Amino acid sequence: MYELTITGESGKTLTFNEIGGQFTIVEITGLNPPKANINKNNVSLMPGSRYNSSKILDREIQIAFAIEYAAEEGRLSVYDVLQTGRPVRLAYKSDLLDVYIYGYVWNILPAYFDPKQTVTVDILCTAPYFKSAQEIVNDLSAIVSMFTFPFASEAAGEIIFGQIDSLRSISVPNNGNVTCGLEIELFARGAITNPKIYNYTTGEFIGLNYSMQTGDLITITTENGHKTVTLLRNGVETNLFNALMEGVTWLQLPPEGAEFVFEIGSGTESNLSISFRHNDLFEGV
């Protein structure tokens, strides 16, 4: 079983599945892994060429579908969802995958005079990978429960419901097949300085020369094309890009996953809570 849903800028949708309905897919291309440009140099007296680099190209998805009944009404409802040059969200769900990708409508071509009217839509995806619909969150601190309900107590004074256990390292899995960026959130429960996060295997790190106050939330985004460092303090957002330490790497999550550790310049380690957020990426479905 599969389900393919296209959501337009207005929020209206077109849905295709194996059960059928007003629209049924005739042909679809572009769900496979995208093409790449291979940069190379020819070398004299050597067979072939020498590889330099490669770049993944935009994804082009073409969907041809038939309007099973009420051809004119169906065609006009397609235009309500798809507008040339406007963004769309394409979601694909099967027994094994639940993913989505954003793109822009490149072309809409109805076949007005076919015995069964069809529509072909071309979608250009400038970010070529499918993303998992479910965001994955991993925390470098945890709340440890001290008891379970129901209970009765006549104890005087403070009753401890749970305590924060600050972890020094965490393994973050990647169930996709493409290296992806991370959104790293650092929350201060007390004053700390110079937070620094390492990839335990490679030694690469990202850190800030900055003093965090109680209640500060710093968000570091390492996704290619969207690299940011922001501070949220008392409802005010501030750019902290200039606070990055020298020699930092925008940490990525490879397909085999990674283990991350942290350190601080001063303060109590348990005052820093770190969350790693990401969506698995897939070359194709």
Buried (B, 14 or more C-beta within 10 A) or exposed (E): EEBBBBBBEEEEEBBBBEEEEBBBBEEBEBBEBBEEEEEEEEEEEEEEEEEEEEEBEEBBBBBBBBBBEEBEEBBEBBEEBBBEEEEBBBBBBEEEBBBBBBBBBBEBEBBEEEEEBBBBBBBBBEBBBBBBBEEBEBBBBBEEEEEEEEEEEEEEEEEEEEEEEBBEEBEBBBEBEBBBBBBBBBBBBEBBEBBBBBBEEEEBBBBBBBBBEEEBBBBBBBBEEEEEBBBBBEEEEEEBEEBBBEEBEBBBBEBEEBEBBBBBBEBEBBBBBBBBBBBBBBBBB
